[in-house]
Every structure is written in C-alpha cells, then in structure tokens.
Amino acid sequence: MENEMYPEPSTELNRQRQELAPATAAAFKAFSESVFADGALPGKTKELIAVAVAHVTQCPYCIRSHTGRALRKGASQQELMEAIWVAAEMRAGGASAHSNLALDTMNRIAAKHAHTT
C-alpha cells in the first residue's frame, strides 16, 4: 500500500493524530470499541459488515484492518469474499436503482419538449 496517496500506517502518525486532537481521538477509540464489541451481533459479523462497507467506501486502510480483524475473529476466506460480493452488488444495485432519477429527468424533459412543439 506504500505510495504517496496512501502512506503506511505508523505509530508516529497515530501519535500525531492523537496529540493534535486528544479528546476526539479518545472518544473515537471508545466509540469504535463499543461498536465492534459483541452485542446483538457477534464481533465476527460486525467485522464482516465492516469489510463490506470498506469496499463500498473504498478505504484501503479499512479493508486491510477489518479483513485482518475478521480473520482473527474466526471469519473464513469464503465468508469474507461473500461479504465483498454483497458490497459489490449493493454498489451496483445503487447505481441501477438511481437510474430512476435519470429516467425521470429524461421523461420530464421529453414531456416538456412534447408540449412546446
């Protein structure tokens, strides 16, 4: 992942982030720990969701981190790949569903044009 756009995560960058906004960093850490704790959904399921979401948001840091965490919580490679395919379908499905906006716009403009000619 090493390149200018995505520097490798490091202890130094993490320390700097915490020093620049310590209260916010601590609150975010507590929030994250709370979100990923076992609850109505087990932690493994939450990590699979996170992997899927990370693919939709296209965050390389999140993809790497949550894939590793999901594996450590017992997710199989097959479960991870299925979660990724769910993300891909949702991303494609969103584009397909939102085509309604373009179709509606085309129909409205065509209707206006038909009334003016």
C-alpha positions in Angstrom: 0.0 0.0 0.0 3.0 2.2 0.2 2.7 5.2 -2.1 2.2 8.9 -1.9 -1.6 8.7 -1.8 -1.7 6.1 1.0 1.2 6.1 3.4 1.7 3.1 5.6 0.0 3.5 8.9 2.6 4.1 11.6 3.0 4.6 15.3 4.3 8.1 14.6 1.2 9.1 12.5 -1.1 7.6 15.1 0.7 9.5 17.9 0.5 12.8 15.9 -3.3 12.3 15.3 -3.8 11.7 19.0 -1.7 14.7 20.0 -3.5 17.1 17.7 -6.9 16.2 19.0 -6.6 14.0 22.1 -10.1 14.2 23.4 -11.6 13.5 19.9 -9.1 10.6 19.4 -10.0 9.1 22.7 -13.8 9.5 22.1 -13.4 7.9 18.7 -11.4 4.9 20.1 -14.1 4.3 22.8 -16.9 4.6 20.2 -15.1 2.1 17.9 -14.5 -0.3 20.7 -18.2 -0.1 21.7 -19.4 -0.5 18.1 -17.3 -3.6 17.5 -17.9 -5.3 20.9 -20.1 -8.4 20.9 -23.7 -7.5 21.3 -26.9 -8.5 19.4 -24.4 -9.1 16.5 -21.2 -11.0 17.3 -17.9 -9.3 16.6 -17.2 -11.5 13.7 -20.4 -10.5 12.0 -19.6 -6.8 12.7 -16.2 -7.2 11.1 -17.7 -8.9 8.0 -20.1 -5.9 7.7 -17.1 -3.6 8.1 -15.2 -5.4 5.3 -18.2 -5.0 3.0 -18.6 -1.3 3.9 -14.9 -0.7 3.5 -15.1 -2.0 -0.1 -18.0 0.3 -0.8 -16.3 3.3 0.7 -13.0 2.1 -0.9 -10.9 2.8 2.1 -7.7 0.7 1.7 -6.8 1.1 5.4 -10.2 -0.2 6.5 -10.1 -3.1 4.0 -6.8 -4.3 5.4 -7.6 -3.7 9.0 -11.1 -5.1 9.1 -10.1 -8.1 6.9 -7.4 -9.0 9.4 -9.7 -8.4 12.4 -12.5 -10.6 10.8 -10.0 -13.4 10.2 -8.8 -13.1 13.8 -12.5 -13.3 15.0 -12.9 -16.6 13.1 -14.3 -15.5 9.7 -13.3 -17.7 6.8 -11.9 -16.6 3.5 -15.2 -17.7 1.9 -17.2 -15.6 4.3 -15.1 -12.6 3.6 -15.4 -13.0 -0.2 -19.2 -13.3 0.2 -19.3 -10.1 2.2 -17.3 -8.4 -0.5 -19.7 -9.7 -3.2 -22.6 -8.3 -1.2 -20.9 -4.9 -1.2 -20.3 -5.1 -4.9 -24.0 -6.0 -5.5 -25.1 -3.1 -3.3 -22.8 -0.7 -5.0 -24.1 -1.8 -8.5 -27.7 -2.0 -7.2 -27.5 1.5 -6.0 -26.4 2.7 -9.4 -29.2 0.7 -11.1 -31.8 2.0 -8.7 -30.6 5.6 -9.0 -31.1 5.3 -12.8 -34.7 6.1 -11.9 -33.5 9.7 -11.3 -32.0 9.9 -14.8 -35.0 8.2 -16.4 -37.4 10.5 -14.6 -35.4 13.6 -15.7 -35.4 12.3 -19.3 -39.1 11.7 -19.2 -39.9 15.2 -17.7 -37.7 16.9 -20.3 -39.3 14.9 -23.1 -42.7 15.7 -21.8 -41.9 19.4 -21.7 -40.4 19.3 -25.2 -43.6 17.5 -26.4 -45.8 20.2 -25.0 -43.8 23.0 -26.6 -43.6 21.6 -30.1 
